[in-house]
Every structure is written in C-alpha cells, then in structure tokens.
Amino acid sequence: MFCGIMNLPLPSTNFTKFNNILASRETCEESLAEAVREAIDENDGERHIAVAVEGSWQKRGFSSKNGVVTVTSVDTSKVIDVEILSKHWI
C-alpha cells in the first residue's frame, strides 16, 4: 500500500524469494544446532556421539545429478546434519 501511495514500484519477487530461502536456511541451522546440543546432553556432555549416516541419489547408477545425505543421532533420533549433493551448482 505504501508503494502505491508513494508511486513506487513493488519490491522485486526475487528479493522476497531470496529472503525466504535465507530465513529457511537460518531456521534449519538453528534446529540442527539444537539437535546436536540435545545429543551431547543425552550423552552426558561427551562430544563423541553415535550417528547414523544415510544417503540417497535421485536415480540409480552414475547418471544421477542430485542426492542428499542426512546424519541422525542414534540417541535422540534427530537429524543433526543435512547435505544436498548436486553435479550442478545450485
């Protein structure tokens, strides 16, 4: 409404999309950090925690271009790290 009154163009949708991506990334990093803290607390403050690592590709074989790896705490069953893999830069 302010932009209309001041006869200014609307903000770029790319800017809004980028802000949403940044907000999602920040929330994800905070959540993962909290999961790590919980796993350390569950392990009596010891930083050497047991984890399970799972990976998956979009397609079988060597032709897949996208994949994901997750690291999950064995004690709390919470995801403590995620990595998206791609043969192309995203």
MIVO-524357 format. One line per 10 residues: for each residue x, y, z of N, C-alpha, C, CB. Coordinates in Angstrom, 3 decimals, padded with zeros to 6 digits. Glycine has a CB too. Example, Ala and Ser with C-alpha at 12.3 -4.5 7.8 and 13.67 -1.06 7.14 Angstrom:
013.190:-005.690:007.800:012.300:-004.500:007.800:013.200:-003.300:007.800:011.308:-004.473:009.046; 012.850:-002.250:007.080:013.670:-001.060:007.140:012.900:000.030:007.870:014.084:-000.598:005.725 .
//
This chain:
000.823:-001.180:000.000:000.000:000.000:000.000:000.871:001.248:000.000:-000.938:-000.004:001.197; 001.946:001.215:000.796:002.836:002.362:000.860:003.432:002.668:-000.510:003.946:002.115:001.876; 003.823:001.609:-001.241:004.426:001.815:-002.561:003.431:002.455:-003.519:004.929:000.484:-003.137; 002.156:002.066:-003.424:001.135:002.653:-004.289:000.908:004.119:-003.998:-000.161:001.906:-004.143; 000.880:004.470:-002.730:000.670:005.868:-002.345:001.845:006.729:-002.786:000.467:005.987:-000.825; 003.057:006.211:-002.642:004.257:006.970:-002.994:004.610:006.841:-004.475:005.430:006.508:-002.148; 003.784:006.122:-005.245:004.006:005.911:-006.672:005.359:005.230:-006.930:003.936:007.251:-007.421; 005.665:004.227:-006.098:006.898:003.459:-006.232:006.573:002.078:-006.788:007.632:003.345:-004.869; 007.514:001.468:-007.507:007.269:000.102:-007.980:007.270:-000.871:-006.803:008.335:-000.316:-009.026; 006.593:-001.987:-006.981:006.555:-003.019:-005.944:007.937:-003.646:-005.776:005.508:-004.105:-006.292 .
008.247:-004.152:-004.599:009.535:-004.827:-004.396:009.651:-006.045:-005.311:009.700:-005.252:-002.918; 010.857:-006.368:-005.672:011.122:-007.494:-006.560:010.705:-008.808:-005.903:012.610:-007.537:-006.941; 010.097:-009.691:-006.686:009.722:-011.006:-006.156:010.967:-011.859:-005.931:008.746:-011.726:-007.116; 012.038:-011.603:-006.693:013.283:-012.342:-006.471:013.843:-012.036:-005.087:014.323:-011.996:-007.557; 013.726:-010.779:-004.665:014.204:-010.388:-003.342:013.419:-011.128:-002.263:014.083:-008.860:-003.147; 012.115:-011.210:-002.425:011.273:-011.920:-001.459:011.624:-013.403:-001.430:009.781:-011.734:-001.800; 011.817:-013.996:-002.604:012.175:-015.411:-002.677:013.519:-015.658:-001.983:012.234:-015.880:-004.150; 014.489:-014.778:-002.223:015.801:-014.918:-001.603:015.708:-014.766:-000.083:016.775:-013.883:-002.182; 014.901:-013.822:000.383:014.701:-013.653:001.827:014.078:-014.898:002.452:013.814:-012.433:002.102; 013.129:-015.514:001.756:012.508:-016.747:002.256:013.527:-017.883:002.345:011.337:-017.163:001.349 .
014.407:-017.981:001.344:015.450:-019.011:001.359:016.396:-018.784:002.528:016.234:-019.017:000.031; 016.802:-017.530:002.733:017.699:-017.216:003.849:017.048:-017.512:005.197:018.121:-015.750:003.790; 015.779:-017.175:005.337:015.070:-017.438:006.592:014.954:-018.940:006.839:013.669:-016.792:006.567; 014.668:-019.704:005.789:014.571:-021.162:005.923:015.909:-021.759:006.317:014.080:-021.794:004.614; 016.977:-021.277:005.696:018.314:-021.789:005.999:018.696:-021.490:007.451:019.353:-021.177:005.041; 018.413:-020.272:007.899:018.739:-019.893:009.275:017.963:-020.741:010.281:018.441:-018.405:009.503; 016.676:-020.963:010.008:015.850:-021.795:010.883:016.368:-023.230:010.913:014.383:-021.770:010.423; 016.750:-023.745:009.760:017.287:-025.106:009.676:018.576:-025.224:010.480:017.539:-025.500:008.210; 019.482:-024.265:010.325:020.752:-024.312:011.056:020.532:-024.243:012.563:021.662:-023.166:010.611; 019.590:-023.419:013.004:019.281:-023.336:014.434:018.713:-024.656:014.946:018.289:-022.195:014.705 .
017.833:-025.270:014.164:017.223:-026.539:014.558:018.271:-027.652:014.636:016.112:-026.925:013.569; 019.182:-027.694:013.657:020.233:-028.708:013.665:021.181:-028.503:014.847:021.016:-028.675:012.344; 021.513:-027.251:015.145:022.390:-026.964:016.286:021.733:-027.397:017.596:022.736:-025.460:016.338; 020.437:-027.173:017.713:019.704:-027.598:018.913:019.699:-029.125:019.025:018.252:-027.059:018.883; 019.555:-029.826:017.890:019.580:-031.289:017.902:020.948:-031.804:018.343:019.227:-031.845:016.509; 022.021:-031.129:017.922:023.368:-031.524:018.351:023.522:-031.311:019.855:024.448:-030.722:017.579; 023.049:-030.174:020.360:023.129:-029.908:021.808:022.371:-030.978:022.599:022.559:-028.502:022.135; 021.194:-031.363:022.108:020.414:-032.400:022.787:021.153:-033.737:022.781:019.040:-032.556:022.122; 021.792:-034.065:021.653:022.528:-035.329:021.569:023.716:-035.329:022.525:023.007:-035.578:020.130; 024.399:-034.192:022.646:025.527:-034.090:023.578:025.033:-034.206:025.015:026.286:-032.757:023.377 .
023.925:-033.536:025.330:023.353:-033.629:026.677:022.922:-035.058:027.002:022.157:-032.680:026.814; 022.346:-035.733:026.020:021.904:-037.117:026.202:023.095:-038.037:026.472:021.128:-037.602:024.962; 024.257:-037.646:025.954:025.475:-038.449:026.081:026.352:-037.950:027.233:026.268:-038.421:024.765; 025.735:-037.329:028.237:026.423:-036.830:029.439:027.535:-035.834:029.120:027.003:-037.991:030.219; 027.302:-034.975:028.145:028.261:-033.927:027.807:029.404:-034.371:026.913:028.822:-033.367:029.043; 029.458:-035.627:026.572:030.513:-036.150:025.705:030.230:-035.738:024.258:030.615:-037.703:025.827; 031.245:-035.186:023.591:031.053:-034.714:022.217:031.140:-035.836:021.178:032.081:-033.653:021.896; 031.651:-036.979:021.563:031.713:-038.120:020.649:030.371:-038.843:020.730:032.912:-039.090:021.004; 029.501:-038.574:019.768:028.155:-039.144:019.792:028.004:-040.152:018.658:027.082:-038.031:019.678; 027.137:-041.113:018.863:026.865:-042.121:017.845:025.882:-041.556:016.831:026.312:-043.422:018.482 .
026.197:-041.746:015.551:025.335:-041.234:014.491:025.084:-042.314:013.451:025.958:-039.993:013.835; 024.014:-042.129:012.716:023.707:-042.962:011.559:023.706:-042.050:010.340:022.326:-043.711:011.725; 024.401:-042.469:009.287:024.512:-041.663:008.072:023.765:-042.378:006.957:026.008:-041.420:007.679; 022.862:-041.669:006.322:022.077:-042.215:005.217:022.244:-041.314:004.004:020.574:-042.348:005.604; 022.349:-041.919:002.844:022.468:-041.149:001.613:021.566:-041.707:000.539:023.906:-041.131:001.128; 021.166:-040.851:-000.361:020.289:-041.273:-001.444:020.539:-040.402:-002.668:018.805:-041.199:-001.015; 020.434:-041.023:-003.835:020.541:-040.283:-005.090:019.195:-040.308:-005.784:021.647:-040.877:-006.006; 018.999:-039.366:-006.688:017.729:-039.263:-007.399:017.474:-040.505:-008.252:017.710:-038.006:-008.276; 018.538:-041.018:-008.899:018.414:-042.208:-009.735:019.543:-043.173:-009.391:018.442:-041.838:-011.248; 019.355:-044.438:-009.714:020.414:-045.417:-009.502:021.498:-045.246:-010.555:019.850:-046.848:-009.537 .
022.679:-045.718:-010.236:023.783:-045.667:-011.189:024.519:-044.342:-011.135:023.275:-045.910:-012.589; 025.327:-044.116:-012.153:026.163:-042.923:-012.187:025.530:-041.771:-012.958:027.494:-043.256:-012.790; 024.296:-041.918:-013.401:023.656:-040.864:-014.194:022.881:-039.861:-013.340:022.723:-041.484:-015.208; 022.798:-040.085:-012.042:022.035:-039.192:-011.176:022.764:-037.875:-010.976:021.768:-039.854:-009.827; 022.018:-036.794:-010.980:022.601:-035.465:-010.825:022.346:-034.869:-009.443:022.052:-034.540:-011.883; 021.428:-035.440:-008.662:021.068:-034.883:-007.356:021.027:-035.978:-006.298:019.709:-034.165:-007.428; 021.386:-035.599:-005.078:021.333:-036.534:-003.969:021.265:-035.794:-002.649:022.539:-037.462:-003.992; 021.104:-036.556:-001.577:021.032:-035.970:-000.243:021.665:-036.940:000.753:019.555:-035.646:000.151; 022.334:-036.374:001.763:022.911:-037.157:002.851:022.389:-036.578:004.153:024.481:-037.148:002.808; 021.940:-037.448:005.062:021.491:-036.994:006.379:022.284:-037.719:007.456:019.966:-037.234:006.565 .
022.582:-037.002:008.523:023.258:-037.568:009.687:022.278:-037.470:010.847:024.623:-036.820:010.005; 021.964:-038.618:011.454:020.980:-038.686:012.527:021.637:-039.197:013.800:019.797:-039.590:012.128; 021.302:-038.581:014.921:021.801:-039.039:016.218:021.129:-040.360:016.573:021.546:-037.974:017.326; 021.917:-041.327:017.003:021.367:-042.618:017.403:020.598:-042.482:018.718:022.492:-043.667:017.541; 021.098:-041.638:019.623:020.480:-041.494:020.944:019.139:-040.770:020.897:021.415:-040.755:021.868; 019.061:-039.676:020.144:017.838:-038.865:020.138:016.978:-039.079:018.899:018.194:-037.410:020.246; 017.503:-039.754:017.895:016.805:-039.980:016.614:016.445:-038.675:015.912:015.537:-040.797:016.844; 017.240:-037.642:016.131:017.008:-036.357:015.468:018.094:-036.120:014.429:016.977:-035.195:016.498; 017.712:-035.475:013.341:018.665:-035.136:012.286:019.594:-034.050:012.807:017.932:-034.670:010.984; 020.913:-034.291:012.693:021.868:-033.296:013.174:022.653:-032.650:012.037:022.827:-033.932:014.157 .
022.530:-033.178:010.819:023.151:-032.526:009.665:022.503:-033.038:008.391:024.683:-032.775:009.638; 022.453:-032.163:007.404:021.897:-032.490:006.089:022.809:-031.877:005.042:020.420:-031.968:005.934; 023.058:-032.611:003.980:023.843:-032.063:002.879:023.163:-032.439:001.572:025.315:-032.583:002.915; 022.928:-031.458:000.735:022.342:-031.689:-000.582:023.483:-031.762:-001.578:021.313:-030.566:-000.971; 023.489:-032.806:-002.378:024.555:-033.034:-003.341:024.026:-032.807:-004.750:025.132:-034.460:-003.198; 024.856:-032.210:-005.581:024.456:-031.958:-006.956:025.688:-031.910:-007.840:023.654:-030.649:-007.067; 025.562:-032.450:-009.042:026.648:-032.332:-010.006:026.657:-030.952:-010.644:026.528:-033.410:-011.082; 025.585:-030.215:-010.443:025.484:-028.839:-010.932:025.381:-027.931:-009.733:024.262:-028.648:-011.887; 025.995:-026.752:-009.833:025.920:-025.794:-008.740:024.513:-025.243:-008.662:026.947:-024.655:-008.924; 023.949:-025.236:-007.451:022.577:-024.747:-007.267:022.623:-023.328:-006.777:021.786:-025.634:-006.281 .
//
